[in-house]
Amino acid sequence: MPGIIPLTIPYSAYEPIQRLIATHRGTIEREEFAATVTLEIIAPDANVAALTGALRTITAGQVQIAAV
């Protein structure tokens, strides 16, 4: 069963995060572009913890990950 990860990121992190998501076998299911970028990512459950940790690292803690 895939895990859903809703998150908000700054525009500057969008491209690196796209590559990171693909590395962790995830897909972007929804994108919203406003003052920041809001994404809804789906990833295999086995990869969710590693992906969320990598998201925090690559954004230097700027990512906001919402609870599902």
CNS distance restraints for C-alpha pairs under 8 A (distance, minus, plus):
assign (resid   1 and name CA) (resid  44 and name CA) 6.61 0.50 0.50
assign (resid   1 and name CA) (resid  45 and name CA) 6.28 0.50 0.50
assign (resid   2 and name CA) (resid  42 and name CA) 6.14 0.50 0.50
assign (resid   2 and name CA) (resid  43 and name CA) 5.34 0.50 0.50
assign (resid   2 and name CA) (resid  44 and name CA) 4.36 0.50 0.50
assign (resid   2 and name CA) (resid  45 and name CA) 5.09 0.50 0.50
assign (resid   3 and name CA) (resid  42 and name CA) 5.56 0.50 0.50
assign (resid   3 and name CA) (resid  43 and name CA) 5.31 0.50 0.50
assign (resid   3 and name CA) (resid  44 and name CA) 5.85 0.50 0.50
assign (resid   3 and name CA) (resid  45 and name CA) 5.01 0.50 0.50
assign (resid   3 and name CA) (resid  48 and name CA) 6.43 0.50 0.50
assign (resid   4 and name CA) (resid  40 and name CA) 6.81 0.50 0.50
assign (resid   4 and name CA) (resid  41 and name CA) 5.68 0.50 0.50
assign (resid   4 and name CA) (resid  42 and name CA) 4.61 0.50 0.50
assign (resid   4 and name CA) (resid  43 and name CA) 6.63 0.50 0.50
assign (resid   4 and name CA) (resid  68 and name CA) 7.15 0.50 0.50
assign (resid   5 and name CA) (resid  40 and name CA) 5.69 0.50 0.50
assign (resid   5 and name CA) (resid  41 and name CA) 4.95 0.50 0.50
assign (resid   5 and name CA) (resid  42 and name CA) 6.20 0.50 0.50
assign (resid   5 and name CA) (resid  43 and name CA) 7.79 0.50 0.50
assign (resid   5 and name CA) (resid  48 and name CA) 7.90 0.50 0.50
assign (resid   5 and name CA) (resid  65 and name CA) 7.03 0.50 0.50
assign (resid   5 and name CA) (resid  66 and name CA) 7.25 0.50 0.50
assign (resid   5 and name CA) (resid  67 and name CA) 7.88 0.50 0.50
assign (resid   5 and name CA) (resid  68 and name CA) 7.16 0.50 0.50
assign (resid   6 and name CA) (resid  38 and name CA) 7.39 0.50 0.50
assign (resid   6 and name CA) (resid  39 and name CA) 5.78 0.50 0.50
assign (resid   6 and name CA) (resid  40 and name CA) 4.33 0.50 0.50
assign (resid   6 and name CA) (resid  41 and name CA) 6.18 0.50 0.50
assign (resid   6 and name CA) (resid  65 and name CA) 5.96 0.50 0.50
assign (resid   6 and name CA) (resid  66 and name CA) 5.46 0.50 0.50
assign (resid   6 and name CA) (resid  67 and name CA) 7.50 0.50 0.50
assign (resid   6 and name CA) (resid  68 and name CA) 7.39 0.50 0.50
assign (resid   7 and name CA) (resid  38 and name CA) 5.70 0.50 0.50
assign (resid   7 and name CA) (resid  39 and name CA) 5.37 0.50 0.50
assign (resid   7 and name CA) (resid  40 and name CA) 6.38 0.50 0.50
assign (resid   7 and name CA) (resid  41 and name CA) 7.92 0.50 0.50
assign (resid   7 and name CA) (resid  63 and name CA) 6.75 0.50 0.50
assign (resid   7 and name CA) (resid  64 and name CA) 5.39 0.50 0.50
assign (resid   7 and name CA) (resid  65 and name CA) 4.33 0.50 0.50
assign (resid   7 and name CA) (resid  66 and name CA) 5.77 0.50 0.50
assign (resid   8 and name CA) (resid  36 and name CA) 6.63 0.50 0.50
assign (resid   8 and name CA) (resid  37 and name CA) 5.56 0.50 0.50
assign (resid   8 and name CA) (resid  38 and name CA) 4.34 0.50 0.50
assign (resid   8 and name CA) (resid  39 and name CA) 6.28 0.50 0.50
assign (resid   8 and name CA) (resid  63 and name CA) 5.82 0.50 0.50
assign (resid   8 and name CA) (resid  64 and name CA) 5.04 0.50 0.50
assign (resid   8 and name CA) (resid  65 and name CA) 6.57 0.50 0.50
assign (resid   9 and name CA) (resid  13 and name CA) 6.43 0.50 0.50
assign (resid   9 and name CA) (resid  14 and name CA) 7.04 0.50 0.50
assign (resid   9 and name CA) (resid  36 and name CA) 5.94 0.50 0.50
assign (resid   9 and name CA) (resid  37 and name CA) 5.26 0.50 0.50
assign (resid   9 and name CA) (resid  38 and name CA) 6.46 0.50 0.50
assign (resid   9 and name CA) (resid  59 and name CA) 7.95 0.50 0.50
assign (resid   9 and name CA) (resid  62 and name CA) 6.70 0.50 0.50
assign (resid   9 and name CA) (resid  63 and name CA) 4.94 0.50 0.50
assign (resid   9 and name CA) (resid  64 and name CA) 6.59 0.50 0.50
assign (resid  10 and name CA) (resid  14 and name CA) 6.97 0.50 0.50
assign (resid  10 and name CA) (resid  36 and name CA) 5.11 0.50 0.50
assign (resid  10 and name CA) (resid  37 and name CA) 6.06 0.50 0.50
assign (resid  10 and name CA) (resid  62 and name CA) 7.44 0.50 0.50
assign (resid  10 and name CA) (resid  63 and name CA) 7.56 0.50 0.50
assign (resid  11 and name CA) (resid  36 and name CA) 6.09 0.50 0.50
assign (resid  11 and name CA) (resid  37 and name CA) 6.09 0.50 0.50
assign (resid  13 and name CA) (resid  17 and name CA) 5.99 0.50 0.50
assign (resid  13 and name CA) (resid  58 and name CA) 7.88 0.50 0.50
assign (resid  13 and name CA) (resid  59 and name CA) 6.40 0.50 0.50
assign (resid  14 and name CA) (resid  18 and name CA) 6.25 0.50 0.50
assign (resid  14 and name CA) (resid  37 and name CA) 7.46 0.50 0.50
assign (resid  15 and name CA) (resid  19 and name CA) 6.66 0.50 0.50
assign (resid  16 and name CA) (resid  20 and name CA) 6.29 0.50 0.50
assign (resid  16 and name CA) (resid  58 and name CA) 7.74 0.50 0.50
assign (resid  17 and name CA) (resid  21 and name CA) 6.02 0.50 0.50
assign (resid  17 and name CA) (resid  55 and name CA) 7.01 0.50 0.50
assign (resid  17 and name CA) (resid  58 and name CA) 7.65 0.50 0.50
assign (resid  18 and name CA) (resid  22 and name CA) 6.47 0.50 0.50
assign (resid  19 and name CA) (resid  23 and name CA) 6.26 0.50 0.50
assign (resid  20 and name CA) (resid  24 and name CA) 6.44 0.50 0.50
assign (resid  20 and name CA) (resid  51 and name CA) 7.68 0.50 0.50
assign (resid  20 and name CA) (resid  54 and name CA) 7.68 0.50 0.50
assign (resid  20 and name CA) (resid  55 and name CA) 7.65 0.50 0.50
assign (resid  21 and name CA) (resid  25 and name CA) 6.37 0.50 0.50
assign (resid  21 and name CA) (resid  26 and name CA) 4.99 0.50 0.50
assign (resid  21 and name CA) (resid  27 and name CA) 6.48 0.50 0.50
assign (resid  21 and name CA) (resid  28 and name CA) 7.81 0.50 0.50
assign (resid  21 and name CA) (resid  41 and name CA) 7.88 0.50 0.50
assign (resid  21 and name CA) (resid  51 and name CA) 7.16 0.50 0.50
assign (resid  22 and name CA) (resid  26 and name CA) 5.40 0.50 0.50
assign (resid  22 and name CA) (resid  27 and name CA) 6.68 0.50 0.50
assign (resid  24 and name CA) (resid  43 and name CA) 7.25 0.50 0.50
assign (resid  24 and name CA) (resid  47 and name CA) 6.18 0.50 0.50
assign (resid  24 and name CA) (resid  50 and name CA) 7.90 0.50 0.50
assign (resid  24 and name CA) (resid  51 and name CA) 6.22 0.50 0.50
assign (resid  25 and name CA) (resid  43 and name CA) 6.19 0.50 0.50
assign (resid  25 and name CA) (resid  44 and name CA) 7.09 0.50 0.50
assign (resid  25 and name CA) (resid  47 and name CA) 7.71 0.50 0.50
assign (resid  26 and name CA) (resid  41 and name CA) 6.58 0.50 0.50
assign (resid  26 and name CA) (resid  42 and name CA) 5.46 0.50 0.50
assign (resid  26 and name CA) (resid  43 and name CA) 4.06 0.50 0.50
assign (resid  26 and name CA) (resid  44 and name CA) 6.89 0.50 0.50
assign (resid  27 and name CA) (resid  41 and name CA) 5.62 0.50 0.50
assign (resid  27 and name CA) (resid  42 and name CA) 5.38 0.50 0.50
assign (resid  27 and name CA) (resid  43 and name CA) 6.48 0.50 0.50
assign (resid  28 and name CA) (resid  39 and name CA) 6.72 0.50 0.50
assign (resid  28 and name CA) (resid  40 and name CA) 5.92 0.50 0.50
assign (resid  28 and name CA) (resid  41 and name CA) 4.53 0.50 0.50
assign (resid  28 and name CA) (resid  42 and name CA) 6.44 0.50 0.50
assign (resid  29 and name CA) (resid  39 and name CA) 7.48 0.50 0.50
assign (resid  29 and name CA) (resid  40 and name CA) 5.51 0.50 0.50
assign (resid  29 and name CA) (resid  41 and name CA) 5.68 0.50 0.50
assign (resid  29 and name CA) (resid  42 and name CA) 6.68 0.50 0.50
assign (resid  30 and name CA) (resid  38 and name CA) 7.97 0.50 0.50
assign (resid  30 and name CA) (resid  39 and name CA) 5.54 0.50 0.50
assign (resid  30 and name CA) (resid  40 and name CA) 5.01 0.50 0.50
assign (resid  30 and name CA) (resid  41 and name CA) 7.27 0.50 0.50
assign (resid  31 and name CA) (resid  37 and name CA) 7.06 0.50 0.50
assign (resid  31 and name CA) (resid  38 and name CA) 5.75 0.50 0.50
assign (resid  31 and name CA) (resid  39 and name CA) 4.67 0.50 0.50
assign (resid  31 and name CA) (resid  40 and name CA) 6.67 0.50 0.50
assign (resid  32 and name CA) (resid  37 and name CA) 5.74 0.50 0.50
assign (resid  32 and name CA) (resid  38 and name CA) 5.03 0.50 0.50
assign (resid  32 and name CA) (resid  39 and name CA) 6.50 0.50 0.50
assign (resid  33 and name CA) (resid  37 and name CA) 4.77 0.50 0.50
assign (resid  33 and name CA) (resid  38 and name CA) 6.54 0.50 0.50
assign (resid  43 and name CA) (resid  47 and name CA) 6.42 0.50 0.50
assign (resid  43 and name CA) (resid  48 and name CA) 6.15 0.50 0.50
assign (resid  44 and name CA) (resid  48 and name CA) 6.49 0.50 0.50
assign (resid  47 and name CA) (resid  51 and name CA) 5.95 0.50 0.50
assign (resid  48 and name CA) (resid  52 and name CA) 6.06 0.50 0.50
assign (resid  49 and name CA) (resid  53 and name CA) 6.19 0.50 0.50
assign (resid  50 and name CA) (resid  54 and name CA) 6.10 0.50 0.50
assign (resid  51 and name CA) (resid  55 and name CA) 6.06 0.50 0.50
assign (resid  52 and name CA) (resid  56 and name CA) 6.33 0.50 0.50
assign (resid  52 and name CA) (resid  65 and name CA) 7.98 0.50 0.50
assign (resid  53 and name CA) (resid  57 and name CA) 6.30 0.50 0.50
assign (resid  54 and name CA) (resid  58 and name CA) 6.01 0.50 0.50
assign (resid  55 and name CA) (resid  59 and name CA) 6.18 0.50 0.50
assign (resid  55 and name CA) (resid  61 and name CA) 7.99 0.50 0.50
assign (resid  55 and name CA) (resid  63 and name CA) 6.84 0.50 0.50
assign (resid  56 and name CA) (resid  60 and name CA) 5.89 0.50 0.50
assign (resid  56 and name CA) (resid  61 and name CA) 4.71 0.50 0.50
assign (resid  56 and name CA) (resid  62 and name CA) 6.94 0.50 0.50
assign (resid  56 and name CA) (resid  63 and name CA) 5.99 0.50 0.50
assign (resid  57 and name CA) (resid  61 and name CA) 6.32 0.50 0.50
assign (resid  59 and name CA) (resid  63 and name CA) 6.01 0.50 0.50
